[in-house]
Amino acid sequence: MRFHLHPLLLTSVVMLASCGGGGGGAAPTPPEPAAPLLTAIQAPECIADSAGRWTSMPAVGQPDTPAPPIRRFYLAARYVGPIDAPITSNFGQLGATPVTNFDPEAGVAPKDYGRWQRGRIDGNAGSTSGFQLKCDDFGSFIDTGTFAPQPLRGTGPHAAYFFDFRDPSDPQSLGQLPPVYDGNVDTDFVLQAQVEIPWLQRSGPAEDPATGALAVAQVSLAAYLRDSRSGKMFAYAVMLYQNRAREATQVAQDEEVAYVSTPSESNEFVTMAPDSAGFSSSTWTGLRQYSVHVPQAKFRLALARVNAFCALAENRARPFCTSTFSSEPADYQLVAFGALHEVFTGPQNRVSSGVHFKAVGAYRSRPQP
């Protein structure tokens, strides 16, 4: 797993119980706790023109081309070949079957799908991997049978819908990165999105570590976090979907950064909001709300685990492990965040996977007074 680089309207409901005369009524039902206060670090953006928001990395060792926009959401397709061709029909459907289940021109006449969709060729999901981008929605369909395989290490063909706070032309921009937390000890860091995953097909031999047989699709929310003291980064990855059993929490590395990986369930690294969907190994249609909280106590534990990982003999010399990460949440800045759709295959396997994201955003949350 490699991560290159609308706010949910929460309301509280007060339930009032009536009291009968003569003292025989039921005790009043206490009000539900007030929903936490959300403050946007970066709210979802409604993209009105997709020009300049597409970038691709066709092969290992190449840069993203063109360079991603500065401080804007963009979609990067990597290791799937170039995505230079506008797709001029509704790519979200393959006949009557939903592939991403996102129609960027729904309700619009006349329709102009080519403004919002890109692929290797102008075709449907039977002939090309394809990507969609309009307002705060994006769709991604990756089929490993539509592009040549490449030797990849620590990553797979993927689409990343991300927001990067850095300006590569301005070194001073690192000093302007937003803090992950404010000065309140009760503040959580929050990632939110709405997601549906309507399509999966896989073929080839069954998974077998001995032969390298593999056909896996993954969907995650992720964030890059920078220690302002050392300048080093690590990543938080929260897996929403994988077409096999959930994996345990872990700290690992992808040759570029160390990262904390967790399924979307409350555990030692994250807390899922009460109204949030959780991890799934099955596909579904219809957007589900995800709201992932990282309380500061859990962030501290993650930092301790990352430092322990970096202290291992096999990791000490890695560039992202050559010094200790700060243990203070207040020292961390948000570098980039977003959603990741990634697939992994063995030499004889094929996998195709379609996803639809909406309203990806990063927030701080604290209890109401």
N, C-alpha and C positions, 0 to 999 in steps of 0.2 A: 504494500500500500504506500503510494507516494503522493504527496500533496504539493505539487509545484505551486510553485507559485506561478402584508399589512400587519403592523403589530397586532397581536391577538387582543381582541377587545374582551377583557376579563371583567365580569360583573359579579357583584355579590347579591345573593338572594336572602331576604329575611323571611322566615316562615313564622307566621303568627298563629298560635293556637288559641282557640276560644276557651273561655273559662265558664263553666256552668254555675248556676246559682247555688247557694247553700254550701259552697266550699267543696262540691263534689267533682269539679272539673279537673282535667289533666293538667299537669305542670306545664308552664310555657316552654316551648321548644326554643333553646338558645339559638341566636343567629349564627349562620355560618361565618367562618373567619373571612374578613375582607380580603379581596384579591390583592396580591402584591402590586406595588407601584413599579411600572416599567419605564425606564428611560432609554431611549434609543442611542446606542453608540453609532450604529448605521442602520437606518430603517430600510425596508425594501424600496427599490427604485422602479418607477414605471418608465420603461424604455420606450420612447415614442419613435425611435429610428434605430434599427439594428446596425446600421453602417458604423464601422469602427469598433464594434463590440465582439467581433469574431477573431480568434487567433488559432493557429494550429502548429503542432510540432509533428511533422510526418514521420521522422526517424530519430533514433537515438543520437544524441550529440548535437542536434540542431537546436537553435533557439526558437522560442515562440515567435511566429511570423504572421502578421505584423506584431510589433510589440503591443502588449495589452494597454488599454487606456489608463490614464492616471486617475485614481480615486473614482472609479466608476465600476459598476458590475460588468463583467465580460464572460464569454464562454470560450474556454480553451479545449479543443479536441486534440488529443495526443496519441500517436502511434496507430492512427486509423487511416493514414494517408491524408492528402490535402483535402480541404472542404471548400473548394472554390466555386462550386456550382450552385446557383440558386435552385431550390426545389419548388416547382410551380404548381403542385397540387397538394391536397391535404395529406401530409406525411404522417399525421397522428393516427390514421386508420390504414389497415391493409385489407381492402375490401370492406366487409362489415365488422372486421375484428379490430379492436383498439390496440395500437402499438404503444403510443405514448398517451393516448386518450386526450390529447390537447389539440384543439383546432384554433390556430391563431387568427383565422378570419371568420369565426362563427358570428353570424348576425351581420356581416359586412357585405355590401354589394356596391360595385363589383369587387370581386375578390382578387387579391394580389399576394398570393402565398410566397412568391419569390422574395419579398421584402423581409421575411421573417424566418426563412429556412435555408439551411446549407447542407451540402453533401458532396461526395466525390463526383457524382453525376446527378442529373435531373431525373430522378426515378422515385420508386416507392421502396418500402422496407424489404421487398423481395430482391432488390438489386443494389442497394447502397446503405451504409450506415448514414444516419442523418440527424440533424440537430435543429431545434426551434428556439426562438427567442423573441418574446414580445411582452411589453409592460413588465410585470414582475413574475411572469411564467417562463419556464424553459422546459423543453423536452429533449430527451437524449435517447437515441436508439443505436446500439452498438451490436454489430453482427460480425464475428471474427471470420466468417466466410466471405466477406466482401472486401478484404484487404489482405495484403501479404503479411505473414507473421514475421516478427522480429525477435532476436534474442534480447530479452528484457530482464533486468535484475532489480528486485525490490518494488516493482510496479507492473501494471498491465495496461492495455489500451483503455483509455478513460476520457471522460468529459468532466471538466471542472467549471462550475459557475461560481466565480469568486469576486470579492472586492478586496483590493490591495491599497493600503493607506500610504504606501511609500511612493516617492517620486524619484526614479532612478537618476534623473538629471540633477537632483538637488540633495547632496549628502546631509544637509541640515534637516531634511524631512524626517529623519530618524528621531530627532528631538521633538517632533510634533506628533508622534504617534499617540493615539488615545490610550489612556490608562485602562487596564482591564477592570480595575476596581476603583471606587472612589474612597473617601476617607471613612466611610461607615463600615463598622465591622460586620454588620448584618447584610451587606450587599452581596448578591450573587452575580456571577457572569452567566449570561443566558444566550443560547442559540435557538432560533425558532425557524420553522418552515412548515409548509403543507406539502404532502407528498402522496403520490399514487404510483404503483408499480404494476401495470396491467399485463406485461408480456414477459415471458421467459420460454425459450426453447434451448435444449442442450442435446448433444449427440456425441457418440464416440464411446470408448470404453469407460467402465465405472472408475471412480476415483481410486487411485492406487499409488501411494507414495513411492513404492519401489520402482514403478515404471514412469512416474511423472504424469500419469493421466489426471486431468483436472478440467473442470468446466464449471466455473464459479462466477456469479455476479454479485456485486456488493454495492450498496448505497449508503452514504455516510454524510454527516455534518462534520466539519472540521474547522480548526482555527490554528494559526501560527501565532505564537506568543514569544515576545522578546524580553529577556532579562536586561533592563536598562543599565545594570551595573557592569555586567560582563560583555554585553552586546550579543550573546548567544541566543539562539531560538530553539524551541521545541514545539511540538504540535500536540493538540488534543483531537482525537478522532472518536466520533460516536457513531457506531454502526446501527443503522435503522433496519437494514434488510440484508440477508445473505441466503442464498438458496441451499443452505444446509444448516446444521445446528449452530446456535450462537456460540461464539468463542468466549473464553474467560477473559476478564480484564488482564491487561499485560502492559509492560513497557518494552518497546522494540525500537528498531531503527531501519531506515530505508535507504541508507547510503548517503543521505543528505542531512537528516535531522533525527534526533530521538523523538519518539512519540508515545503518548499514552493512548491506549486503545481500549474501548469499552463498548459493550452493547447498550442499546437505549433502554436501560432499566436502572432503577435506583440501586446504587452500590457504593463502594468506597470512593469512587471517583466522580460520580454525577448523581443528581437527584432529578427524577422526572416529575414535572408538574402534575397535579391530580387529574387534569383534563387532557394530558398528553397521551398519544399512542405510544406503544412500546415496540420492542424488536419483533420482527416477523421473518419467518423463513418461507412464507407463501406469498404469492402475488395477490394484488387486489386492485379494484377500480374504485374511484371516488377518493377525493383528497382527504387525508388524515392530518390532523394538527399534531406537530411535535414541538415540545418545549423542554429544552434540556438546561438544567441549572447546575452551575458549578459553585457551591458555597466555598467560602475561603478556607474553611477547615479541610475540605476535601481537596482543594487546590494545594494546600500545604503538603498533604499526604502524597499527592501526585509528584510534587517537587522532590520530596524525599525519595520516592521510588526511582525517579529519573536520575538523581545523584547516585543512588545505589547501583543502578544499571551502568552508569558511566564509570563507576569505580571498579567494575569487573575488568580483569586483566585484558580480555579480548576487545574491550571498548575504550580503554584509557587514551589510546593514541588517535582516536577519531577526532576530527576537527571540532565537532560539536560537544566533545567530552573532555577537552583539555583543561577546563577549569570548572569549579563548582557553581551550580546554579544557585542564585539567591533563594533563601527559604521564605522571603517576605512577599506575599501577594501584591503589596503596594508597589513593588519594584517592576511589575510587568506591564508591558504595552501590547496592544493588539496590532499585529502586523497585517494580517489578512485573514479572511474567513469565507466560508461558503459551503457548497454542496458538491459531492463527488460521486460519480457513477463510474464503476471500474469493473473490468472482467479479467479473468485469468483462465488460460487454457493450456492443456498439454498438446504434444505434437499431433495426436490423432483425434483431438476433441474439437468441437465447435459449440459456441454458445452465442445466442442472441438475446438481448435484454433491452426492455424499453421502460423509461421512467418519465415522470412529470413532476416538477417542483414548482412551488408558488410561494411568494412572500418570504424569501430568505432574509433574515435580519439578525443583528447582534445587539444585545441590550444589557443594561444593569437592572437588577431587581432588588427591591427591599420591602420588608413588611410595611403595611400602612400603620401610621401612629395610632 
